[in-house]
């Protein structure tokens, strides 16, 4: 079935609640799924031991203590016992039918991801109660479907797993690189947004490299961008996928939708860059005068 792997933060504060909700929901997936946790913080190791989950602590981090993905992805491949591999962020709640919905794909090679629903959940879920109904009601009442630039799980056959560069986890760019990598290898992308996944809202105060001169993801985001080395027209979103999962079937994405994305990547963004450059030239000329 599926081997799921993830990289938690320390189990403290709100992160403790969010990550427990997420991982314990994965343990309730239908089928014989495997969970791999990568972490060396004592709270991560303890959680894994308490819940009988394999924890791997031998990996490299950068100078800010952020885990690097290259070694982790290799270790996930080497330790995966199943045909399919799924990387997922540790703030994502899955429902029990996730396995059936994601693995019922009649393609030899594929990459499947989907947009998530953003919801505030600051309490521990009671998994002995009707937690599925509770979560879906929260989505219905307060949930926001995240824009197509953000996806938090990536599922593919083990044989398709790429050689991941040393990106810092959670600091941007690496997911764009991943989509580009699969597209470059002519592996079909599938938009699985139909499968409901819940992202539990949080802040980014844990990022140590953020300064007033960077985004909220810090200098590490800039380093990731350098490693990715993507041009703006190579920034693919899940809406660039050729296929869509719809009512349990894989269908071709309407050409009009793909055309809209092509126009945005190649024309709209180009015009925006030209406009910004002209604005900079105008400012310089005004200052000269």
C-alpha positions in Angstrom: 0.0 0.0 0.0 1.5 3.4 1.1 4.6 4.4 3.1 4.0 7.8 4.6 7.0 9.8 5.7 7.2 13.2 7.5 9.5 15.5 9.4 7.9 16.9 12.6 8.9 19.8 14.7 9.4 19.3 18.4 6.2 18.3 20.2 5.7 21.5 22.1 2.8 24.0 22.4 0.4 24.2 19.5 2.8 22.0 17.4 2.2 19.2 19.9 -1.6 19.4 19.3 -1.4 19.8 15.5 1.1 17.0 15.0 -0.7 14.5 17.3 -3.9 15.2 15.4 -2.2 14.6 12.1 -0.1 11.5 12.8 -2.8 9.8 14.8 -5.2 10.3 11.9 -2.7 8.6 9.6 -2.7 5.6 11.9 -6.4 5.1 11.1 -5.9 4.8 7.4 -7.5 1.8 5.8 -5.0 -0.7 4.5 -1.5 -1.8 5.6 0.2 1.6 5.6 3.7 2.3 7.0 4.6 5.6 8.8 8.2 6.9 9.0 9.0 9.8 11.2 12.3 11.7 10.8 13.4 13.6 13.9 16.1 13.8 16.5 14.4 15.9 19.1 13.6 13.9 22.3 9.9 14.8 22.1 9.7 13.4 18.5 11.6 10.2 19.5 9.3 9.7 22.5 6.1 10.3 20.5 7.2 7.7 17.9 8.1 5.2 20.6 4.8 5.7 22.5 2.8 5.1 19.3 4.9 2.3 17.9 6.1 4.3 14.8 9.5 3.9 13.2 11.7 7.0 13.9 14.8 7.8 12.0 17.2 10.3 13.6 20.2 10.0 11.3 20.0 12.9 8.9 21.7 16.2 8.3 20.4 19.7 9.2 21.6 23.1 8.2 23.2 25.8 10.5 19.7 26.8 11.7 18.8 23.3 12.7 16.4 22.8 9.8 16.4 19.2 8.4 17.7 18.8 4.9 15.7 16.8 2.4 18.3 15.0 0.3 19.4 12.4 3.0 15.9 12.1 4.4 14.4 11.3 1.0 17.1 8.7 0.3 16.4 7.1 3.8 12.7 7.1 3.1 13.2 5.3 -0.1 15.5 2.7 1.5 13.2 2.1 4.5 9.9 2.1 2.5 8.2 -1.3 2.6 5.4 -0.4 0.1 4.9 0.2 -3.6 3.7 3.8 -3.1 5.5 6.6 -1.2 3.8 9.7 0.2 5.6 12.7 1.7 3.3 14.7 3.9 3.7 17.7 6.2 3.0 17.0 9.8 0.1 19.4 10.1 -2.2 17.6 7.7 -5.1 15.5 8.8 -6.1 12.6 6.6 -9.3 10.6 6.5 -9.4 6.7 6.6 -10.2 6.4 2.8 -7.1 8.3 1.7 -5.3 5.1 0.8 -8.1 3.8 -1.5 -8.6 7.2 -3.2 -4.9 7.8 -3.9 -3.8 4.4 -5.0 -6.7 3.5 -7.3 -4.8 5.1 -10.2 -4.4 2.8 -13.2 -1.1 4.4 -14.3 2.4 2.8 -14.2 4.0 6.1 -13.2 2.3 9.2 -11.8 2.6 12.1 -9.3 -0.5 12.9 -7.2 -1.0 15.9 -5.0 -3.9 18.1 -3.9 -4.9 21.5 -2.4 -5.7 21.4 1.3 -8.4 23.0 3.4 -7.0 25.5 5.9 -8.8 25.3 9.3 -8.0 26.4 12.8 -7.8 23.4 15.1 -6.2 24.1 18.5 -7.5 21.1 20.4 -6.8 17.4 20.5 -9.1 15.3 18.4 -11.0 12.5 20.2 -10.4 9.6 17.9 -12.8 7.4 19.9 -15.6 9.8 18.9 -17.0 10.8 15.4 -13.9 12.8 14.7 -14.4 12.6 10.9 -17.7 14.3 11.0 -16.3 16.9 13.4 -13.5 17.8 11.1 -15.7 17.9 8.0 -18.1 20.2 9.8 -15.2 22.5 10.7 -14.2 22.6 7.0 -17.8 23.4 6.0 -18.2 26.1 8.6 -14.8 27.8 8.6 -12.5 26.1 6.1 -10.7 27.9 3.3 -9.4 26.0 0.2 -5.8 27.0 -0.1 -4.7 28.5 -3.4 -3.2 26.2 -6.0 0.4 27.2 -5.2 0.3 25.2 -2.0 0.0 21.4 -1.6 1.1 19.5 1.4 1.3 15.8 0.3 3.0 14.2 -2.6 2.3 10.6 -3.6 4.0 8.5 -6.3 5.2 5.0 -7.0 8.5 4.2 -5.2 10.3 3.7 -8.4 9.6 7.3 -9.5 11.1 8.9 -6.4 13.6 11.6 -7.5 17.0 12.4 -6.1 16.1 15.3 -3.9 18.7 18.2 -3.5 19.6 19.4 0.0 16.6 21.7 0.4 15.7 23.0 3.9 12.2 21.6 4.8 9.4 24.0 5.0 11.2 27.0 3.6 9.7 27.1 0.1 10.9 26.3 -3.5 11.4 22.6 -3.0 7.8 21.7 -3.8 8.0 23.8 -7.0 11.2 21.9 -7.9 9.5 18.6 -7.2 6.6 19.3 -9.6 9.0 20.6 -12.2 11.1 17.4 -11.8 8.2 15.1 -12.5 7.0 17.2 -15.5 10.6 17.2 -16.9 10.6 13.4 -16.6 7.2 13.2 -18.5 5.5 11.6 -15.5 1.8 12.5 -15.4 0.7 14.9 -12.7 -2.7 14.3 -11.1 -4.7 17.0 -9.2 -6.2 15.1 -6.2 -7.9 18.1 -4.6 -11.1 16.1 -4.6 -9.6 14.2 -1.7 -10.2 16.3 1.3 -7.1 17.0 3.4 -7.1 19.4 6.3 -4.2 21.8 7.1 -4.3 22.9 10.7 -3.3 26.6 10.8 -0.2 27.8 12.6 2.3 30.6 12.5 6.0 30.6 11.4 7.6 31.8 14.6 9.8 28.6 14.7 11.8 29.8 11.7 15.1 31.1 13.0 16.5 32.6 9.8 13.7 35.2 9.3 14.8 38.8 9.5 13.2 42.1 8.6 14.9 41.8 5.2 13.5 38.4 4.3 10.1 36.8 4.0 8.6 34.9 6.9 10.5 31.8 5.7 13.9 33.6 6.1 17.2 33.3 4.5 16.7 29.6 4.1 14.0 30.3 1.5 16.5 32.3 -0.5 19.0 29.4 -0.3 16.3 27.0 -1.4 15.6 29.2 -4.4 19.3 29.2 -5.4 19.3 25.4 -5.2 16.1 25.0 -7.2 17.4 27.4 -9.9 14.0 27.7 -11.6 12.9 30.4 -14.0 9.5 32.0 -13.3 8.0 30.1 -16.2 9.2 26.8 -14.6 7.1 27.4 -11.4 4.4 24.8 -11.8 1.3 24.6 -9.6 -1.0 21.6 -9.1 -3.4 23.3 -11.6 -0.7 22.7 -14.2 -1.4 19.0 -13.9 -2.6 17.2 -17.0 -5.1 15.0 -15.1 -7.7 15.5 -12.4 -9.2 13.1 -9.9 -12.9 13.5 -10.3 -15.5 11.3 -8.6 -12.9 8.6 -8.2 -11.8 8.6 -11.9 -8.8 10.1 -13.6 -9.8 12.5 -16.4 -8.0 14.9 -18.6 -8.0 18.5 -17.3 -10.0 20.8 -19.6 -7.6 22.5 -22.1 -9.1 25.9 -21.2 -7.7 25.5 -17.6 -4.3 24.5 -18.8 -4.3 27.4 -21.3 -5.1 29.9 -18.5 -2.0 28.6 -16.6 0.2 28.8 -19.7 -0.9 32.4 -20.3 -0.2 33.3 -16.6 3.3 31.7 -16.6 4.5 32.9 -19.9 2.6 36.2 -20.6 1.2 37.7 -17.4 4.3 37.2 -15.4 6.5 38.4 -18.2 4.5 41.6 -18.5 4.7 42.1 -14.7 8.5 41.8 -14.8 8.7 44.3 -17.7 6.4 46.7 -15.8 8.6 46.5 -12.7 11.7 47.1 -14.7 10.2 50.1 -16.4 9.1 51.4 -13.0 12.7 51.1 -11.7 14.1 52.9 -14.8 11.6 55.7 -14.3 12.6 56.1 -10.6 16.2 56.2 -11.6 15.6 58.9 -14.2 13.5 60.9 -11.8 16.3 60.9 -9.2 18.9 61.9 -11.9 16.8 64.9 -12.8 
